[in-house]
Amino acid sequence: MPTEADLNLLLALNALLSEGSVAKAAERLALSESAMSRALTRLREATADPLLVRAGRAMVLTPHALGLRDRVRELVQESRAVLQPAGVDLDPGTLRNLFTIRANDGFIEAFAHRLVARAAREAPGVRLRFAPKPDKDVRPLREGLLDLDIGVLGEAGPEVRVQALFRDRFIAVVRDGHPLLDEPAITAERYAAWGHVVTSRHGRSAGPVDDALAAMGLARNAAVVVPSFNTALSVAAATDLVALIPASYFEHLRERGSLRAFPLPMPTAAITVSQMWHPRLDRDPAHRWLRSVVLEICRPEEQGRLAREPDPAA
């Protein structure tokens, strides 16, 4: 059985059970793979279970490891909360956390550099990992694979905490010199008459804009479907196709080149971008610091109602 000092192995066990990989667990804890392999060996001896076993080219958790995963995660979170001094403000400079944030490419392009710069200034020991957002599945939050999920609220589940960051809208983007810009009034009819490049992670060519056009008896031609906003802009810059892009993405774009944006000529609903997290992280001081920083970089100038809303965990 492990000695009292070996309770540090809980951190390694939590990383291994969460990541399902020695390499990823090592990255999460800023250890070498050999050090994590040694920790896994000790954990196997302590639990009398292999914990991770080979399945083809990947590793999978044993039934015993699956049974331990949630319990170990809760123990680690509780231990961090217990070891945080009561009534003492967190010093971000002491943090040594790896935070995993899931967001789409629009948010990452607009805000990631600001979050990285802020973390480097306040908490140089913090590491940030941005994960792709192929869907809105809430399971990675529940399983501890994500610290924050940022985007438009989906089927998050009743337990997931949600805090609005900012409201966004979609705009149209075309190349400089596009014929649509020849006349001051860009009507819905003129907008719909051109070919369009549509962004969709799942290859869908229709969305709310098409519903708005249909209500006016119009339809657009989705000539190209691409998986990212950056690709959509590249296509629009080189062709006469019209791209549909979040305003926040375009406003923060550092290299606009010869692109020109204009409001959509038909009414469409605004969207609210939020940060979401699992309630077990509500009181974690490090996580609360992360949430506060994300909130501030997303709406630094906003002093209205949303900015005054408290963190739901406060």
C-alpha positions as CSV (number, residue, x, y, z in Angstrom):
1,M,0.0,0.0,0.0
2,P,1.2,3.5,-0.7
3,T,2.6,5.7,2.1
4,E,1.0,9.0,3.1
5,A,3.4,10.8,0.8
6,D,2.2,8.7,-2.1
7,L,-1.1,10.5,-1.9
8,N,0.4,12.8,-4.6
9,L,-0.3,9.9,-6.9
10,L,-4.0,11.0,-6.8
11,L,-3.1,13.8,-9.2
12,A,-1.4,11.4,-11.6
13,L,-4.3,8.9,-11.3
14,N,-6.8,11.7,-12.0
15,A,-4.9,12.8,-15.1
16,L,-4.6,9.2,-16.4
17,L,-8.2,8.4,-15.8
18,S,-9.4,11.7,-17.4
19,E,-7.1,11.6,-20.4
20,G,-6.9,7.8,-21.0
21,S,-3.4,8.3,-22.2
22,V,0.1,8.4,-20.6
23,A,1.3,11.0,-23.0
24,K,-1.7,13.3,-22.5
25,A,-1.7,12.8,-18.8
26,A,2.0,13.8,-18.7
27,E,1.3,16.9,-20.7
28,R,-1.6,17.8,-18.4
29,L,0.7,17.6,-15.3
30,A,3.8,19.0,-17.1
31,L,5.7,15.8,-16.5
32,S,7.8,13.7,-18.8
33,E,6.2,10.5,-20.3
34,S,8.7,8.4,-18.5
35,A,7.8,10.0,-15.1
36,M,4.1,9.4,-15.8
37,S,4.8,5.8,-16.8
38,R,6.6,5.3,-13.5
39,A,3.5,6.8,-11.7
40,L,1.3,4.4,-13.6
41,T,3.4,1.5,-12.5
42,R,3.1,2.5,-8.9
43,L,-0.6,3.1,-9.3
44,R,-1.0,-0.4,-10.7
45,E,0.8,-1.8,-7.7
46,A,-1.3,0.2,-5.3
47,T,-4.6,-0.7,-6.8
48,A,-3.8,-4.2,-7.9
49,D,-5.3,-3.3,-11.3
50,P,-3.7,-2.5,-14.7
51,L,-6.0,0.6,-14.9
52,L,-5.0,1.3,-18.6
53,V,-4.7,-1.5,-21.1
54,R,-3.8,-1.7,-24.8
55,A,-6.6,-1.9,-27.3
56,G,-5.2,-1.8,-30.8
57,R,-3.1,1.4,-31.0
58,A,-5.0,3.1,-28.2
59,M,-5.3,2.6,-24.4
60,V,-8.6,2.0,-22.7
61,L,-9.6,2.1,-19.0
62,T,-10.3,-1.1,-17.2
63,P,-13.7,-1.6,-15.5
64,H,-12.1,-0.8,-12.2
65,A,-10.6,2.4,-13.5
66,L,-13.9,3.5,-15.0
67,G,-15.5,2.9,-11.5
68,L,-12.8,5.1,-9.9
69,R,-12.8,8.0,-12.4
70,D,-15.6,10.1,-10.9
71,R,-14.6,9.4,-7.3
72,V,-10.9,10.3,-7.9
73,R,-11.9,13.5,-9.8
74,E,-14.1,14.6,-6.8
75,L,-11.3,13.8,-4.3
76,V,-8.8,15.9,-6.2
77,Q,-11.2,18.8,-6.4
78,E,-12.0,18.6,-2.7
79,S,-8.4,18.4,-1.8
80,R,-7.6,21.6,-3.7
81,A,-10.5,23.4,-2.1
82,V,-9.4,22.2,1.4
83,L,-5.8,23.3,0.8
84,Q,-6.9,26.8,-0.2
85,P,-6.5,29.1,2.8
86,A,-9.9,30.4,4.0
87,G,-10.4,34.1,3.5
88,V,-7.2,34.6,1.6
89,D,-7.4,36.0,-2.0
90,L,-5.9,33.8,-4.6
91,D,-2.5,34.9,-6.0
92,P,-2.7,33.9,-9.7
93,G,1.1,34.0,-9.8
94,T,1.2,30.8,-7.7
95,L,-1.0,28.8,-10.1
96,R,0.4,25.9,-12.0
97,N,-2.7,24.7,-13.7
98,L,-3.4,23.4,-17.2
99,F,-6.8,24.7,-18.4
100,T,-8.5,23.1,-21.3
101,I,-11.0,25.4,-23.1
102,R,-13.2,24.2,-25.9
103,A,-14.3,26.9,-28.4
104,N,-14.8,27.3,-32.2
105,D,-12.3,28.9,-34.4
106,G,-14.2,32.3,-34.4
107,F,-13.8,32.7,-30.7
108,I,-10.2,31.5,-30.7
109,E,-9.2,33.9,-33.5
110,A,-10.9,36.8,-31.7
111,F,-10.0,36.3,-28.1
112,A,-7.3,33.6,-27.6
113,H,-4.3,36.0,-28.0
114,R,-5.8,38.3,-25.4
115,L,-6.4,35.5,-22.9
116,V,-2.9,34.1,-23.5
117,A,-1.3,37.6,-22.9
118,R,-3.4,38.2,-19.8
119,A,-2.4,34.7,-18.3
120,A,1.3,35.3,-19.2
121,R,1.2,38.6,-17.3
122,E,-0.8,37.5,-14.2
123,A,-0.2,33.7,-14.0
124,P,2.9,32.7,-15.9
125,G,2.7,29.2,-14.4
126,V,-0.7,28.6,-16.1
127,R,-0.9,26.7,-19.4
128,L,-3.8,26.9,-21.8
129,R,-5.0,24.3,-24.2
130,F,-7.6,25.1,-26.7
131,A,-9.6,22.1,-27.9
132,P,-11.7,22.0,-31.1
133,K,-15.5,22.2,-30.9
134,P,-16.9,19.5,-33.2
135,D,-20.2,19.5,-31.4
136,K,-22.0,20.7,-28.2
137,D,-21.8,17.4,-26.4
138,V,-21.7,18.1,-22.6
139,R,-20.0,14.9,-21.7
140,P,-16.4,16.3,-21.8
141,L,-17.4,18.8,-19.1
142,R,-19.0,16.1,-17.0
143,E,-16.0,13.9,-17.4
144,G,-13.4,16.6,-16.5
145,L,-11.8,16.7,-19.9
146,L,-12.8,20.4,-20.3
147,D,-12.5,23.3,-17.8
148,L,-14.6,25.6,-19.9
149,D,-16.8,25.2,-22.9
150,I,-17.4,28.5,-24.8
151,G,-20.0,29.0,-27.4
152,V,-23.7,29.3,-28.1
153,L,-25.7,27.4,-25.5
154,G,-26.9,24.0,-26.7
155,E,-28.3,21.0,-24.8
156,A,-26.0,21.6,-21.8
157,G,-28.1,19.8,-19.2
158,P,-29.6,21.2,-16.0
159,E,-26.5,21.0,-13.9
160,V,-24.1,22.9,-16.2
161,R,-23.3,26.4,-15.1
162,V,-23.7,29.1,-17.7
163,Q,-22.6,32.7,-17.8
164,A,-23.2,35.1,-20.8
165,L,-20.1,36.7,-22.2
166,F,-21.3,38.9,-25.1
167,R,-24.0,39.1,-27.7
168,D,-23.0,38.6,-31.3
169,R,-24.5,38.8,-34.8
170,F,-23.7,37.5,-38.2
171,I,-22.5,39.9,-41.0
172,A,-21.8,39.4,-44.7
173,V,-18.2,39.7,-46.0
174,V,-17.1,40.1,-49.6
175,R,-13.9,41.0,-51.4
176,D,-13.1,44.7,-52.1
177,G,-14.5,45.7,-55.4
178,H,-17.4,43.1,-55.3
179,P,-20.3,44.2,-57.5
180,L,-22.6,44.1,-54.4
181,L,-20.7,47.2,-53.2
182,D,-21.4,49.2,-56.4
183,E,-24.7,50.5,-55.1
184,P,-25.3,52.0,-51.6
185,A,-28.3,49.9,-50.9
186,I,-27.7,46.2,-50.5
187,T,-31.1,44.7,-50.6
188,A,-32.1,41.1,-49.6
189,E,-32.8,40.4,-53.3
190,R,-29.3,41.5,-54.4
191,Y,-27.7,39.6,-51.5
192,A,-29.6,36.4,-52.3
193,A,-28.8,36.6,-56.0
194,W,-25.1,36.0,-55.4
195,G,-23.4,32.7,-54.6
196,H,-22.5,32.1,-51.0
197,V,-19.7,30.3,-49.0
198,V,-21.2,28.7,-45.9
199,T,-19.4,27.7,-42.8
200,S,-20.5,24.5,-41.1
201,R,-18.6,21.9,-39.0
202,H,-21.1,19.3,-40.1
203,G,-21.4,20.2,-43.8
204,R,-24.8,21.8,-43.5
205,S,-25.6,24.3,-46.2
206,A,-28.7,25.9,-44.6
207,G,-29.3,27.9,-41.4
208,P,-31.2,30.8,-39.8
209,V,-30.2,33.2,-42.7
210,D,-32.0,30.9,-45.1
211,D,-35.1,30.9,-42.9
212,A,-35.0,34.7,-42.9
213,L,-34.7,34.8,-46.7
214,A,-37.5,32.2,-47.1
215,A,-39.8,34.4,-45.0
216,M,-39.3,37.0,-47.7
217,G,-39.8,34.6,-50.6
218,L,-36.1,34.4,-51.4
219,A,-33.4,31.7,-51.4
220,R,-29.6,31.8,-51.7
221,N,-27.2,29.5,-53.5
222,A,-24.8,27.9,-51.0
223,A,-22.1,27.2,-53.7
224,V,-19.4,26.1,-51.2
225,V,-19.5,24.7,-47.6
226,V,-16.3,24.9,-45.6
227,P,-15.6,23.9,-41.9
228,S,-14.1,27.2,-40.7
229,F,-14.6,30.9,-40.8
230,N,-11.0,31.5,-41.8
231,T,-11.5,29.3,-44.9
232,A,-14.7,31.0,-45.7
233,L,-12.9,34.4,-45.7
234,S,-10.1,33.0,-47.9
235,V,-12.7,31.8,-50.4
236,A,-14.6,35.1,-50.3
237,A,-11.3,37.1,-50.8
238,A,-10.5,35.1,-54.0
239,T,-14.0,34.9,-55.6
240,D,-17.4,36.7,-55.9
241,L,-18.9,34.5,-53.2
242,V,-20.4,36.1,-50.1
243,A,-19.3,34.8,-46.7
244,L,-21.3,34.8,-43.5
245,I,-19.1,35.6,-40.4
246,P,-19.7,36.5,-36.8
247,A,-19.2,40.2,-36.2
248,S,-16.9,39.6,-33.3
249,Y,-14.6,37.4,-35.4
250,F,-14.3,40.0,-38.2
251,E,-13.9,43.0,-35.8
252,H,-10.9,41.3,-34.1
253,L,-9.4,39.9,-37.3
254,R,-5.9,41.1,-37.4
255,E,-5.4,40.5,-41.2
256,R,-8.5,41.6,-43.1
257,G,-6.7,42.2,-46.3
258,S,-9.1,43.6,-49.0
259,L,-12.2,42.2,-47.3
260,R,-15.3,44.4,-46.8
261,A,-18.2,43.7,-44.4
262,F,-21.8,44.9,-44.3
263,P,-24.9,44.2,-42.2
264,L,-27.3,41.5,-43.4
265,P,-30.1,43.1,-45.4
266,M,-32.8,41.0,-43.5
267,P,-33.6,40.6,-39.8
268,T,-31.8,37.8,-38.0
269,A,-31.7,37.0,-34.3
270,A,-28.7,37.9,-32.3
271,I,-26.8,35.1,-30.6
272,T,-25.4,35.0,-27.1
273,V,-21.9,33.5,-26.5
274,S,-21.5,32.0,-23.1
275,Q,-18.9,30.2,-21.0
276,M,-20.1,26.9,-19.4
277,W,-18.6,24.7,-16.7
278,H,-19.4,21.8,-14.4
279,P,-20.7,22.8,-11.0
280,R,-17.9,20.8,-9.2
281,L,-15.6,23.7,-10.3
282,D,-17.9,26.4,-8.9
283,R,-15.7,27.2,-5.8
284,D,-12.3,26.2,-7.2
285,P,-10.3,29.4,-6.8
286,A,-8.2,28.8,-9.9
287,H,-11.2,28.1,-12.0
288,R,-12.9,31.2,-10.7
289,W,-9.9,33.2,-11.7
290,L,-10.0,31.7,-15.2
291,R,-13.7,32.5,-15.5
292,S,-13.2,36.1,-14.4
293,V,-10.4,36.7,-16.9
294,V,-12.4,35.2,-19.8
295,L,-15.3,37.4,-18.8
296,E,-13.2,40.6,-18.7
297,I,-11.4,40.0,-22.0
298,C,-14.7,39.3,-23.8
299,R,-16.4,42.5,-22.7
300,P,-13.8,44.9,-21.3
301,E,-15.8,48.0,-22.2
302,E,-19.3,46.8,-21.3
303,Q,-20.7,48.2,-18.1
304,G,-24.3,47.4,-18.8
305,R,-26.6,44.8,-17.3
306,L,-24.7,41.7,-18.4
307,A,-21.5,43.1,-16.9
308,R,-23.2,43.6,-13.6
309,E,-24.5,40.1,-13.4
310,P,-22.6,38.1,-10.8
311,D,-20.8,34.8,-11.5
312,P,-23.6,32.2,-10.8
313,A,-21.1,30.5,-8.5
314,A,-20.4,33.6,-6.4
